[in-house]
Amino acid sequence: MIPLSVPHIFGNEAKYVQECIETGWVSSAGAYVTRFEEAIAEYTGAKYAVACMNGTAGLHLSLRLLDVERDDLIICPNITFIATLNSVTYACARPLLVDVDPKTWQMDMDLLEAKLASDTYQEGEHIYLKSTKQRIAAIMPVHVLGNIGDLDKLMSISAKYNLPIIEDSTESLGSFYKGKHTGTFGKLGVFSFNGNKILTTGGGGMIVTDDEELAKRGKHLSTQAKVSANEYIHDEVGYNYRLVNVLAAIGVAQMENFEIVLKRKHEIDAFYKSELQGVGDIQFQDVLEDVKPNFWLCTIKTDKMRGLLKHLNDSKIISRPFWMPMNQLEMFKGDPYFSTTDNSAAIYESCLSIPSSSNLTDEQLKTVVKAIKQVY
Ligand SMILES: Cc1ncc(COP(=O)(O)O)c(C=O)c1O
């Protein structure tokens, strides 16, 4: 069996976890949590980092930090993993879906710009959707598969309409735009360290921000909003969202080897491109000139997607179709969707992710390529 995207554990993970167990520091009070926050802040260039139990919790907390209100709209791409929209729903808000660019598969910023100009109106400091009169409270772009869209345009939209950005950077640790790390463009950025991510703690997440107040309040809210260390007094409704020490210990060890993993991801992407570009109708995601992606999960586009998917999975080469577009899911069918040609549907029908774990051997990669070529 050749897996899709599995953890690559080859450093001090066991040693640091063992230390947590031996010292009894297994809960969120342990020192590895702070060390992991410092490591992510340093790597991404963010001033502050707040560790969370997972990326979904980080996104939910970020929406709460921006004081999103009931029935507010949050702009999200139509192609993303469900957790983006789940976090919006937990915050009692609704998604305003935006179709994706057919080449980069990221939120279409030109479409967003045009639709905001034609379909919204301004009242005071805020903008509202004409059709439903709902306030638009924030933009939550997703760096899908670790790739990045036109962030210059996104930043100018954000400034023009006074819309704060929460970057769903869950897939993009190691991805840079004009030399600046993802997650550091918006007011808040959120990473995930679940089992299939480029860096894993089994389950885990991290909010990054340059805003000291947001970081302080984020940590406060993630620890049940407890005001005093020794007494049970709380000043608002908080969450039990802080990452625990055992998992943070794994994160600290994973960060020590992150450059090795990232390099291997780049090699895997380059190998697949050199072998598969030009085979049948296979296409890869376009990467904009200013973007240096992490190549977390290699995904190809082909009209033979369904047949290829079956052939690979039958050959025990684990592959997966893309996420069903959010506007097609029952829970979000009624939400507004900015689109002219529904590129999302076409991408969903033709994309599949192929084995991309950083611990795959060259032999395994050749086996994957050979199996793919059999279909063409
Ligand atoms: C785009 C996207 N958003 C959010 C999440 C949620 O992260 P987590 O699984 O850590 O809750 C993930 C990863 O699973 C993701 O891929």
The ligand as an ORCA input file, in Angstrom:
! r2SCAN-3c Opt
* xyz 0 1
  C      -8.609     23.899      4.435
  C      -8.689     23.354      5.827
  N      -9.306     24.095      6.765
  C      -9.383     23.678      8.041
  C      -8.821     22.475      8.444
  C      -9.024     22.054      9.850
  O      -7.888     21.696     10.548
  P      -7.971     20.590     11.683
  O      -8.157     19.261     11.041
  O      -6.662     20.717     12.398
  O      -9.116     20.953     12.576
  C      -8.147     21.682      7.501
  C      -7.475     20.427      7.845
  O      -7.988     19.450      8.237
  C      -8.098     22.121      6.159
  O      -7.494     21.387      5.216
*
